[in-house]
Amino acid sequence: GAGTELYRGVGAIVLFGILGAAVVSLTMLPALTVAVLEWRQSRPETSVAPVADRSGQPGFRER
């Protein structure tokens, strides 16, 4: 019918878009997740210095 050629082209674009998204979701995203998790585990831990106890100092007030 009228417009069949147009819909066939649009259908092909939609189909290949869905297939492309599935390939990326099943291959690239898991690999990226593993890479990020390994990178986060390989970083050295940043330690936070303990806060000094200033309760014995003159002029210190509890909040």
C-alpha positions in Angstrom: 0.0 0.0 0.0 0.9 3.6 0.1 3.9 4.4 2.3 5.1 0.8 2.5 8.6 1.7 1.4 8.8 4.3 4.1 7.7 2.0 6.9 10.0 -0.7 5.7 13.0 1.6 6.1 11.8 2.8 9.5 11.3 -0.8 10.6 14.8 -1.7 9.6 16.2 1.3 11.6 14.2 0.4 14.7 15.2 -3.3 14.4 18.9 -2.6 14.1 18.7 -0.1 16.9 17.1 -2.6 19.2 19.7 -5.3 18.2 22.6 -2.8 18.7 21.3 -1.8 22.1 21.0 -5.5 23.1 24.6 -6.2 22.0 26.0 -3.2 23.9 23.9 -4.1 27.0 25.1 -7.7 27.0 28.8 -7.1 26.2 30.0 -3.6 26.9 28.2 -2.8 30.1 29.3 -6.0 32.1 32.9 -5.5 30.9 32.7 -1.8 32.0 31.3 -2.7 35.3 34.0 -5.3 36.0 36.7 -2.8 34.9 35.3 -0.1 37.3 35.0 -2.4 40.2 38.6 -3.7 39.8 39.8 -0.1 39.5 38.1 0.9 42.7 39.5 -2.1 44.6 43.0 -1.4 43.3 43.1 2.2 44.6 44.8 2.7 47.9 42.6 3.3 50.8 42.5 6.9 51.9 42.7 7.1 55.6 41.2 9.9 57.6 43.3 11.2 60.5 41.6 10.8 63.9 40.1 14.0 65.3 42.2 15.2 68.3 40.5 15.2 71.7 40.4 18.9 72.6 38.2 18.5 75.7 41.1 19.2 78.1 42.2 22.4 76.4 41.3 25.8 77.9 38.4 27.5 76.1 36.9 24.3 74.7 33.1 24.1 74.9 30.8 21.1 74.2 28.2 21.9 71.6 
